[in-house]
Amino acid sequence: MVLFFHLPASIERKFREKAMQKYGYSKGALKKAMEDAIEDWLAKNTEATPPE
């Protein structure tokens, strides 16, 4: 799946800096950082199933 979106330049710059700090300058670092960010967002914004 491919997603396309625009970020403000200041957010993109900060994201790239943090991604490179965490994952290095290797190929795939931004992809991994974006996957982590989306997973974190989903975890925070997905309602848990209430216990029965």
C-alpha positions as CSV (number, residue, x, y, z in Angstrom):
1,M,0.0,0.0,0.0
2,V,1.2,3.5,-0.8
3,L,0.1,6.7,1.0
4,F,0.8,10.2,-0.2
5,F,0.5,13.2,1.9
6,H,2.0,16.6,2.5
7,L,3.6,17.7,5.8
8,P,4.7,21.2,6.8
9,A,8.4,21.6,6.2
10,S,9.1,22.1,9.9
11,I,7.4,18.8,10.8
12,E,9.1,16.9,7.9
13,R,12.6,18.2,9.0
14,K,12.0,17.2,12.6
15,F,10.7,13.8,11.6
16,R,13.7,13.1,9.3
17,E,16.1,14.2,12.0
18,K,14.6,11.9,14.6
19,A,14.2,9.0,12.2
20,M,17.9,9.2,11.3
21,Q,18.9,9.5,14.9
22,K,17.0,6.4,15.8
23,Y,17.4,4.2,12.7
24,G,20.6,5.6,11.1
25,Y,21.1,6.9,7.6
26,S,20.4,3.5,5.9
27,K,17.8,2.8,3.3
28,G,14.4,2.2,4.8
29,A,15.0,4.4,7.9
30,L,12.1,6.8,7.1
31,K,9.8,3.9,6.2
32,K,10.5,2.2,9.6
33,A,10.0,5.5,11.5
34,M,6.7,6.1,9.6
35,E,5.5,2.6,10.4
36,D,6.3,3.1,14.1
37,A,4.5,6.5,14.1
38,I,1.4,5.0,12.5
39,E,1.4,2.0,14.8
40,D,1.7,4.3,17.8
41,W,-1.1,6.6,16.6
42,L,-3.4,3.6,16.0
43,A,-2.6,2.2,19.5
44,K,-3.6,5.5,21.0
45,N,-6.7,6.1,18.9
46,T,-8.2,2.6,18.7
47,E,-10.9,2.0,21.2
48,A,-10.4,-1.1,23.2
49,T,-13.2,-3.7,23.3
50,P,-14.9,-3.3,26.6
51,P,-14.8,-6.3,28.9
52,E,-18.0,-8.4,29.0
